[in-house]
Amino acid sequence: MRIANLSGRLVLVTGENTAVDVERASGGVFSADPQAVYGRWREFRAWASGAALPEGEVFAAADLGAPAPAPRQVLAVGLNYRDHAAESGFAVPEGLPPVFTKFVTSLTGPVTTVALPAGGNTDWEVELVAVIGTEAYRVTEEAAWSHVAGLTVGQDLSERVGQLAGPAPQFSLGKSHPGFAPTGPWLVTPDEFDDPDDLELGCAINGEEVQKGRTRDLVFSLPVLISRLSAVLPLLPGDLLFTGTPAGVGLGRTPQRWLAPGDELVSYVGGIGELRQTFTGGAR
């Protein structure tokens, strides 16, 4: 099952570019609010699995928003691929990787234009993103997938000057400029994958591949992350978990490389879809 945020309304994606409005199809049983569905996830899954749906209506990718546009918590994980830890000059973490947040105002949909911050060095980080479906608190690794509503594609765009400045790094601020957390194009439930723990992901700038990896190479798999994070705090329905990026970021290159006005960044996760960001200058 795939669900999406189409012009601010919750839809079931029924084809490559067709969708059914959930509020209308359910006779008002479920709200049009895309975020509200996660608070009733099990009930919604039961309805969707047996609903007699009308024919889907055609939509444009540019009209899609973030699948979970207003989460209460966004948790993001750093150094979760060995090759990325190495290119960043850090040891592979033990116990629990670095965890930060991307503030909710940075969230956008899959097709956007992003203004690059003036005086900064903006980097790319393609990631698999999990959306929590039912509250997870002190859950085991074995039970973790049962708390996941689905998976989507994310970009952890990062302004490296601000992120690394000062006596203590400002990871969350450097990664939370407007438009710095595109997600989408939709949410795909785990049962749609042959193996949700082994998905290809990557991104390209102006057609040049800069990142490619597989989620089987995560240092801490998604079930491990959910188990260890939920040992500290409850993960709530609709929360986002950015799972980390593979090697190939601009910071780790020689010479270093940054996104520039006019660049187009296309990011993907196999079995889900792609994001497409175009960059402009001028942000202050």
C-alpha positions as CSV (number, residue, x, y, z in Angstrom):
1,M,0.0,0.0,0.0
2,R,1.1,3.5,-0.8
3,I,-0.3,6.6,0.8
4,A,0.5,10.2,-0.1
5,N,-0.1,13.9,0.7
6,L,-1.7,15.3,-2.4
7,S,-2.3,19.1,-2.2
8,G,-2.7,18.7,1.6
9,R,-5.1,15.8,1.4
10,L,-4.5,12.1,2.3
11,V,-4.8,9.8,-0.7
12,L,-4.2,6.1,-1.5
13,V,-1.9,5.8,-4.5
14,T,-3.5,3.3,-6.9
15,G,-1.2,3.6,-9.9
16,E,1.9,5.3,-11.2
17,N,0.2,8.7,-11.1
18,T,-3.3,8.0,-9.9
19,A,-4.8,8.3,-6.4
20,V,-8.0,8.0,-4.5
21,D,-9.0,10.7,-1.9
22,V,-9.3,8.9,1.5
23,E,-11.8,11.1,3.2
24,R,-14.2,10.9,0.2
25,A,-13.7,7.1,-0.3
26,S,-14.3,6.4,3.4
27,G,-17.4,8.5,3.6
28,G,-15.7,10.8,6.2
29,V,-14.6,8.0,8.5
30,F,-11.0,9.1,8.0
31,S,-9.8,12.7,7.9
32,A,-8.3,14.4,4.8
33,D,-5.4,15.5,7.1
34,P,-2.3,13.4,6.0
35,Q,-0.8,13.5,9.5
36,A,-3.9,12.4,11.3
37,V,-3.9,8.9,9.8
38,Y,-0.9,7.8,11.8
39,G,-2.9,8.2,15.0
40,R,-5.4,5.6,13.7
41,W,-2.9,3.5,11.7
42,R,-4.2,0.0,12.5
43,E,-7.8,1.0,11.9
44,F,-6.8,2.7,8.7
45,R,-4.9,-0.4,7.4
46,A,-7.8,-2.6,8.2
47,W,-10.2,-0.3,6.2
48,A,-7.8,0.1,3.3
49,S,-7.2,-3.6,2.9
50,G,-10.9,-4.3,2.2
51,A,-12.2,-1.0,0.8
52,A,-13.9,-1.0,-2.6
53,L,-12.1,2.0,-4.0
54,P,-13.3,4.1,-6.9
55,E,-11.1,4.7,-10.0
56,G,-8.1,6.8,-9.1
57,E,-7.7,10.4,-10.4
58,V,-4.5,11.5,-12.2
59,F,-2.2,13.7,-10.3
60,A,1.2,15.5,-10.9
61,A,4.3,14.8,-8.8
62,A,4.7,18.5,-8.2
63,D,1.4,18.5,-6.2
64,L,2.7,15.9,-3.7
65,G,3.6,17.1,-0.2
66,A,5.5,15.3,2.6
67,P,3.8,12.0,3.5
68,A,4.0,12.9,7.2
69,P,4.0,16.7,7.1
70,A,3.7,17.6,10.8
71,P,5.4,14.9,13.0
72,R,5.9,15.6,16.7
73,Q,9.4,14.3,16.5
74,V,12.0,14.0,13.7
75,L,15.0,11.9,14.7
76,A,18.0,11.7,12.4
77,V,21.0,9.3,12.7
78,G,24.6,10.1,11.8
79,L,27.6,7.9,10.8
80,N,25.3,4.9,10.2
81,Y,27.3,3.5,7.2
82,R,30.9,2.5,7.7
83,D,32.0,4.1,4.4
84,H,30.4,7.4,5.3
85,A,32.0,7.4,8.8
86,A,35.4,6.8,7.1
87,E,35.0,9.6,4.6
88,S,33.9,11.9,7.4
89,G,37.0,11.1,9.5
90,F,35.1,9.5,12.4
91,A,35.2,6.0,14.0
92,V,32.2,3.8,13.5
93,P,29.9,4.4,16.5
94,E,29.2,1.7,19.1
95,G,26.1,1.4,21.2
96,L,24.1,4.1,19.6
97,P,25.1,6.4,16.7
98,P,24.9,10.3,16.9
99,V,21.3,11.4,17.0
100,F,20.0,14.9,16.1
101,T,16.8,16.4,14.9
102,K,15.7,18.2,11.7
103,F,13.2,20.8,12.8
104,V,9.7,20.3,11.4
105,T,9.7,23.6,9.4
106,S,12.4,22.1,7.1
107,L,10.1,19.4,5.9
108,T,8.8,19.6,2.3
109,G,7.5,17.3,-0.4
110,P,9.4,15.5,-3.1
111,V,9.6,18.1,-5.9
112,T,10.8,21.5,-4.6
113,T,13.0,24.5,-5.2
114,V,15.5,25.1,-2.3
115,A,17.2,28.5,-1.7
116,L,20.8,27.9,-0.7
117,P,21.9,29.8,2.5
118,A,24.2,32.7,1.7
119,G,27.8,32.1,2.7
120,G,27.3,28.4,3.4
121,N,28.4,25.1,1.9
122,T,25.3,23.0,1.3
123,D,25.8,19.2,1.1
124,W,23.5,16.3,0.1
125,E,22.7,13.1,2.1
126,V,20.2,10.6,0.6
127,E,18.5,8.5,3.3
128,L,15.8,5.9,3.9
129,V,13.2,7.4,6.2
130,A,10.8,5.4,8.4
131,V,7.5,6.7,9.6
132,I,6.2,5.4,12.9
133,G,2.7,3.9,12.8
134,T,2.1,2.9,16.4
135,E,3.8,4.1,19.6
136,A,7.1,2.4,20.2
137,Y,8.5,2.5,23.7
138,R,11.0,0.0,25.0
139,V,10.4,-2.4,22.1
140,T,12.5,-5.3,21.1
141,E,14.3,-5.5,17.7
142,E,12.0,-8.4,16.8
143,A,8.9,-6.3,17.4
144,A,10.3,-3.1,15.8
145,W,8.9,-3.5,12.3
146,S,5.4,-3.9,13.7
147,H,5.6,-0.3,14.8
148,V,6.5,1.1,11.4
149,A,3.8,2.5,9.2
150,G,6.0,2.6,6.1
151,L,9.1,3.9,4.4
152,T,9.8,6.9,2.3
153,V,12.8,8.7,0.6
154,G,14.5,11.6,2.4
155,Q,17.3,14.1,1.8
156,D,19.2,15.3,4.9
157,L,20.4,18.5,3.2
158,S,23.2,20.0,5.4
159,E,24.8,23.4,5.5
160,R,28.2,22.5,6.7
161,V,29.6,25.9,7.8
162,G,26.8,26.4,10.3
163,Q,26.6,22.8,11.2
164,L,30.3,22.6,12.3
165,A,30.8,26.1,13.6
166,G,31.3,27.2,17.2
167,P,32.5,25.4,20.4
168,A,29.9,22.7,19.9
169,P,28.6,21.6,16.5
170,Q,25.1,22.9,15.5
171,F,23.9,19.7,13.7
172,S,20.2,20.4,14.0
173,L,20.4,24.0,13.0
174,G,22.7,23.4,10.1
175,K,20.3,20.7,8.8
176,S,17.1,22.6,9.2
177,H,17.0,25.5,6.8
178,P,13.8,25.8,4.8
179,G,13.5,23.0,2.4
180,F,16.3,21.0,3.9
181,A,14.2,17.9,4.6
182,P,12.4,16.9,1.4
183,T,10.5,13.5,1.8
184,G,8.3,11.4,-0.4
185,P,7.1,10.9,-3.0
186,W,4.8,8.7,-0.8
187,L,4.9,6.2,2.0
188,V,5.2,2.5,1.1
189,T,4.2,-0.1,3.7
190,P,6.8,-2.7,4.6
191,D,4.9,-5.6,3.2
192,E,5.4,-4.2,-0.3
193,F,9.1,-5.1,-0.2
194,D,10.8,-8.5,-0.7
195,D,13.2,-7.4,2.0
196,P,12.7,-4.0,3.6
197,D,16.1,-4.3,5.3
198,D,17.9,-4.4,1.9
199,L,17.0,-1.5,-0.4
200,E,19.1,0.4,-2.9
201,L,19.4,4.2,-2.4
202,G,21.4,6.9,-4.2
203,C,21.4,10.3,-5.7
204,A,22.7,12.3,-8.6
205,I,23.6,15.9,-9.3
206,N,22.8,17.1,-12.8
207,G,22.7,13.5,-13.9
208,E,26.1,12.6,-12.3
209,E,25.8,9.8,-9.7
210,V,27.3,10.9,-6.4
211,Q,25.9,8.4,-3.9
212,K,24.8,4.7,-4.2
213,G,24.4,2.2,-1.4
214,R,22.2,-0.5,0.1
215,T,20.4,-0.4,3.5
216,R,21.7,-3.8,4.3
217,D,25.0,-2.0,5.0
218,L,23.6,0.1,7.8
219,V,25.7,-0.2,10.9
220,F,22.5,-0.1,13.0
221,S,19.6,-1.5,11.1
222,L,16.2,0.0,11.3
223,P,14.9,-2.5,13.9
224,V,18.1,-1.9,16.0
225,L,17.6,1.9,15.8
226,I,13.9,1.7,16.8
227,S,14.8,-0.7,19.7
228,R,17.6,1.4,21.0
229,L,16.0,4.8,20.5
230,S,12.7,3.6,22.1
231,A,14.7,2.5,25.1
232,V,15.3,6.2,25.8
233,L,12.1,7.9,24.6
234,P,8.7,6.9,23.1
235,L,8.5,7.1,19.3
236,L,5.1,8.5,18.5
237,P,2.7,7.8,15.6
238,G,3.7,9.9,12.6
239,D,7.3,10.5,13.9
240,L,10.1,10.4,11.3
241,L,13.4,8.5,11.6
242,F,16.1,9.4,9.1
243,T,18.4,6.3,9.1
244,G,21.7,7.7,7.8
245,T,23.5,8.2,4.5
246,P,26.1,6.2,2.6
247,A,29.4,7.5,1.3
248,G,29.7,10.1,-1.4
249,V,28.7,13.4,0.3
250,G,30.4,16.6,-0.7
251,L,32.2,17.0,2.6
252,G,34.1,13.8,2.1
253,R,35.4,14.6,-1.4
254,T,38.8,15.9,-2.4
255,P,38.3,18.7,-3.3
256,Q,35.2,19.2,-1.4
257,R,32.1,19.8,-3.4
258,W,28.9,21.8,-2.6
259,L,25.5,22.3,-4.2
260,A,25.3,25.4,-6.4
261,P,22.5,27.5,-7.8
262,G,21.1,25.8,-10.9
263,D,21.9,22.3,-9.7
264,E,19.3,19.6,-9.8
265,L,19.5,16.8,-7.2
266,V,17.6,13.6,-7.8
267,S,17.5,11.1,-4.9
268,Y,15.9,7.6,-4.8
269,V,15.2,4.5,-2.8
270,G,14.5,1.4,-4.8
271,G,10.8,0.3,-4.5
272,I,9.7,3.7,-3.3
273,G,10.5,6.5,-5.8
274,E,12.5,9.7,-6.1
275,L,12.9,13.2,-4.9
276,R,13.8,16.1,-7.2
277,Q,15.3,19.3,-5.8
278,T,16.4,22.4,-7.8
279,F,18.6,24.9,-6.0
280,T,18.7,28.7,-6.2
281,G,20.8,31.4,-4.5
282,G,19.7,34.3,-2.5
283,A,18.7,32.9,0.9
284,R,19.9,35.1,3.9
